[in-house]
Amino acid sequence: MTNPKQLPQHLRKISHVFVDETMQDSIVANRVRERLIGTTQADIPWTVVPPEQDRIEFDQGEEQALYLKEYKGKFLRFCPGTRAYHCCGYRIIHIGENCPMACSYCILQAYFQDRVLKIWANQKDLFSELADGFGADRNTRYRVGTGEFTDSLALEHLTGYSHDLVGFLNDYDNVTLELKSKVVDLTWMNATTRTDRVLPAWSLNAPFINDHEEFDVSTLQERLEAARTCAEAGFRVCLHFDPIIHYPGWREGYAEIIDMIFDYVKPEQIAYMSLGSFRCMPQLTSIIADNFPDTTYIYNEFVPGLDGKARLLRPLRVEQFSFMVDRLRNHGMDKQMYFCMESSEVWNEVFGYAPKDFGGLGKRLMAQAFGDE
Amino acid sequence: MQLSNEIITASASAVRHTGSHLFWTTNPTESLRISIRQFGQTTPVLAQETQDGLELIAGHARLAILRELGEPVLVRLVEDADDRDKGLLYITDNATRPMDDGMRLSALQYFRPIIDDKALKADIFPLLGVKPKSKDAKLLLAWLDLPKAWQNLLAKGNIPLAAGTTIARMNDYDRGAVEQLFSGFSWSRSNAVNMLTWLFETGKMHASPVADVMESAGLNDILKQGLSPKDAITRLTTAMKAARYPELSQLQDDFAKAARELTAGTRWRMNQPNNFETSGAELSVQIKNSSQLAKAIKELETMAGMSPWQTMWKLGGQND
């Protein structure tokens, strides 16, 4: 008899599966059952949720529940950017909510104050809605991603969701899918026939921030090794510095990770790279203070921004951005770099130009996503 | 527990009046003294028979005045009241008194050893005018866990209820350092919360004890100056804000200096509207007639050629 295997580190807190009655025989539910077999979590309880029950209760301390749900809302959404700053115009494919990892800065703590990881198991409905949207006009391009309300790949080991989505999108030449993650799971790769229509993406941060503020995630080295694997397979990758944190020693920390990137990938293998300073709804600050008592960056000089979110005082942001952009430029990065939710003033101060000078950020990123630039 | 319908007369000096359930006792008011002198006791006190005689449940001020006057006291008898009942009756009998947070805390201090927090919220908070799930309810519970010295400062009105959250987050050493700020002055809600929050956050940010933050921010020097409470609090909060937000404070100082130079001798006012998230300034002027308008336009033309604008345009960009 073989010893049971362990699930990846970030999935080991899952101690219960809830499944909507209507989703018991779904592809996702069957796959989760199969993939738990032979693991140390094979015997975790499953609870069937009847249709009349509109929410589940799960409060087991640090433990997490996986909820395979029949989702009734819209799957294809707009990114909730605000008009006060330049938004990248990304569209969201909503596949689930919440994340098993724990990053102190994560907005999902404010959005979802429980430990229930929801996955929309009614994939047929999702694919049907996407087919209607993407198929209506094949000349309309879409730059989409799944990493807004969850991590794109965090539950992939159990659900195979991105594998299915990538396979579905093979038929849509007008769609580029970005899979944004902090873990490494490349099992989706064998489902795609178009390496130019999938953009594997990883968030990066200074090593100190990775060590002290991100928990149960892959190491920076593992993420960059995965990026290299993808690049070698013909994919272009995306890398994201968001949130950039202003902490003592940030220059050395961000210099180290920037230099490290180019030990793994070349600038031309990077489709685009975002830079975003830590910002948050004001109520997130106290949640971070409660959940991560050792976190100190929240006590920096934050002021209300034009969108009402707390933002680092502009000179401090510009100082960090300038330092990082200069260093990235020295490595050969140029027009792939953009700011996530920044003003024209900051763009001009750091880059020397603003989105209106090149026809708008969304337009440029669309072109880069499809390999036009 | 039940209240008898009978009212008896007893010697005021024979009624014991030292129970811990009498948690809001104060010296009787002069108006009550005049009233009793003029009309006598209109409402009986509540008391319970014990092996040691009558024990006062509620009516401390009336009893004190009647003792002074050497008059007997009208008593409505209470039967089988335990400690919880005594406290509840005391609150009920004092329901019309204006209640402050110090009084609420005193009541909760009495009840907490007797009942659990769930019952405290469900049964006692409503009697104190506090919704069980409100922010004030959470704050009051936080205050119950704070040291006695701080509870006394709340009772004295030197520090507001809202400050409890931040004080609770401090360790004993940090609390000891900031106590001097509140022992001598009565702070408004916003000033107290800001001061404590800035002290706590600056200490966390720099991994420094709050005592060190106070010293480096110059608070100890300000306390030694013997200023009036109003002036002292103004200076303390200004100094602490500058320590908590050094870059922003410097920008605001630079802006104010440039604005003063530009608008000196004019009716124009300048404002930076969004914490330097955008560059520039808002200008405003109040005018009542066409001659004032003409003058304002002329002043603006003169201002437009002045050099401090160069400083103004750069504020909020990258530091030199």
Contacts between the chains, C-beta under 8 A, distances in Angstrom:
chain1	res1	chain2	res2	distance
A	296	B	204	5.3
A	296	B	205	5.4
A	296	B	207	7.3
A	299	B	201	4.0
A	299	B	202	7.2
A	299	B	204	5.1
A	299	B	205	3.9
A	300	B	205	6.6
A	301	B	245	5.2
A	301	B	246	7.5
A	301	B	247	5.4
A	301	B	248	5.5
A	303	B	248	6.5
A	303	B	275	3.7
A	303	B	276	7.7
A	303	B	277	7.0
A	304	B	274	7.8
A	304	B	275	6.6
A	305	B	277	5.7
A	306	B	274	6.3
A	306	B	277	5.6
A	306	B	278	7.4
A	311	B	277	7.1
A	313	B	245	7.9
A	313	B	247	5.4
A	313	B	248	5.5
A	313	B	251	7.7
A	313	B	275	7.1
A	313	B	276	6.9
A	314	B	276	5.5
A	314	B	277	5.8
A	314	B	316	5.0
A	314	B	317	7.4
A	315	B	247	6.3
A	315	B	251	7.4
A	315	B	276	7.5
A	315	B	316	6.3
A	315	B	317	6.4
A	315	B	318	5.7
A	315	B	319	5.0
A	316	B	247	6.3
A	318	B	317	6.3
A	318	B	318	4.3
A	319	B	318	5.5
A	319	B	319	6.1
A	322	B	318	6.1
A	343	B	277	7.1
A	343	B	278	6.8
A	345	B	278	6.1
A	345	B	279	6.2
A	345	B	316	7.9
A	345	B	317	7.8
A	349	B	317	5.6
A	349	B	318	6.2
